[in-house]
Amino acid sequence: MSSPLAHAKRIVVKIGSALLVDPASGEPARGWLASVADDVAAAHAAGQQVVIVSSGAIALGRRVLGLERSARLEEKQAAAAAGQARLMGAFEEAFSRHRIPVAQALLTPDDTERRRRWLNARATLETLLELGAVPIINENDTVATAEIRYGDNDRLAARAAQMISADALVLLSDIDGLYDRDPRADPSAAFIAEVREITPAIEAMAGGANARAAVGTGGMRTKIEAAKIATRAGCAVAITKGADPHPLQRLREGARATWFLAAASPHAAYKAWIGGHLAPQGALVVDAGAAAALRQGKSLLPAGVTDVQGAFEKGDAVRIVDGAGVELARGLVRYDAADARRIKGLRSDAIETTLGYASGAALVHADDLVLS
C-alpha cells in the first residue's frame, strides 16, 4: 500500500527519550535530531503541517541536576523543569537551519479531556501551525500528579492528533512495527504490516513485543492504546523504527512499518463525536436567518441568537433550535451561558466591547458544529 504519510495534510510525530537522548553522554542526539528537522522542512515544502510530541526533558534534566534514575515523582518533576529548556534548545538549534520556528506546548490530561481547556489548547496549536511554526508538545510533568497524568507520550500524542484532527500519527520506536509474537524471543514471529481493526487478538500481540528501553517509559502496549484513540478520531497511525537518520523520509519512501488505518476521515470522526457522543448542556434558539446560514455550512453568530437556555460552560455541547424548539444542529459553544446571554442578538464586532474579551466572532464555529 502507498504510505498514508504521503497524503496527510497534518502529521503528529512522537519521539521517545531513547531516540532523542544519547545514552552514552546524556546529551541530545543532535545529529539525529537535525535529520528529523530536515524531514519536517521537506514536509513543510510539500504543504504539510507537523506537530512533534517529544519526551526527553526528564532524561536531560537528570544529568543537569546530577540525579540517578528515580521513581520519586518530585525528583522527576524537578528533572523535567531543569531539562525542558535543554530540550527546547536542542529543537531550536535543529530547526534554525531551516528558519522554522518552534514553540513549546506543555499539556496535561485536563487540557485534552476538559472541553473548555481543549478548545483553548486547540486554538493555540492551530494558530502556531497557521504561522508556520512546529509545536513541540510534552506532558507538563512539573504540575502533574501520580494519579492525573498520561504516564507516556504515546497516549499524549494520540490525544494531540485527535485535538488537531491530524491525518497521520507516527510513533517512532525502537522496533519496526507489530509482530504476532516477540521477535526478539522468536525469530520466526510474523510481521503485521497493516491493521484495519484493533481486535483483542491484535491487543494480545502487544504483550511482550517491545521491552522497555533504558530511558523511555512506553512499550508496544501503550502504542496499541494510542492507535485505538487516534484511529477512532480518523487518524492513521504508524509504528516504525526511528533510530536511523531521516525516519520520516524513510517512512515516506516505504520503510517497514505497521500502519493502523482509520475507518473515517478526521473531519467525519470529529463531527460524529460532536453529534453522537456528547450530552448537550443547554440550547441556543436562533432566528430564521441564522437557521438558513447553518444549513449553508456557516457558523452561528450572536446576531442570530434570540434566546439562551440552560447552564453551560465554554466548550460544552449545546443544541441549536429554531423558535418552535426543533433541533437544527449541535455544536461546541465558545462562550459560557452567562456571556452568551449578554451578547445574543449583537453583531460580532460588539463582543469584546460588551464582555471585555473575545473568544472569536462565532458562538458556535462551523468547524465545531454538526447539523441534526
Secondary structure, 3 states (H helix, E strand, C coil): CCCHHHHCCEEEEEECHHHHECCCCCCECHHHHHHHHHHHHHHHHCCCEEEEEECCHHHHHHHHHCCCCCCCHHHHHHHHHHHHHHHHHHHHHHHHCCCCCEEEEEECHHHHHCHHHHHHHHHHHHHHHHCCCEEEEEECCCCCCCCCCCCCHHHHHHHHHHHCCCCEEEEEECCCCEECCCCCCCCCCCEECEECCCCHHHHHCCCCCCCCCCCCCCCHHHHHHHHHHHHHCCCEEEEEECCCCCHHHHHHCCCCEEEECCCCCHHHHHHHHHHHCCCCCEEEEECHHHHHHHHCCCCECHHHEEEEEECCCCCCEEEEECCCCCEEEEEECCCCHHHHHHHCCCCHHHHHHHHCCCCCCCCECHHHEEEC
